[in-house]
Amino acid sequence: MRNPSLSQARDNMANAERSIRRAMSANSPVLRTEQLTQAYWDTDEEGRDAFAMVLIFRLAMSGRGAA
């Protein structure tokens, strides 16, 4: 049987990744910032830590100047 907390964490990370991808597809930096902010506030409280972790990971992996 799977650990429910681990399963929930995976779901939160996957949901965060989808929200961040949608927000990052905006055409301008201003729109990306607005959509990332809105996506964060639209995320359930228990999923916000996952949202922050995924966003930090994406920025870290994007390389210098690519974010």
FENNORWO-V398824 format. One record per backbone hydrogen bond with DSSP energy under -1.0 kcal/mol. CO is the residue of the C=O (numbers start at 1). NH is the residue of the N-H. If there is no record, write none. Layout:
{{CO/NH} {CO/NH}}
This chain:
{{3/7} {4/8} {5/9} {6/10} {7/11} {8/12} {9/13} {10/14} {11/15} {12/16} {13/17} {14/18} {15/19} {16/20} {17/21} {18/22} {19/23} {20/24} {23/26} {28/32} {29/33} {30/34} {31/35} {32/36} {33/37} {34/38} {35/39} {36/40} {37/41} {38/42} {44/47} {45/48} {47/51} {48/52} {49/53} {50/54} {51/55} {52/56} {53/57} {54/58} {55/59} {56/60} {57/61} {58/62} {63/66}}
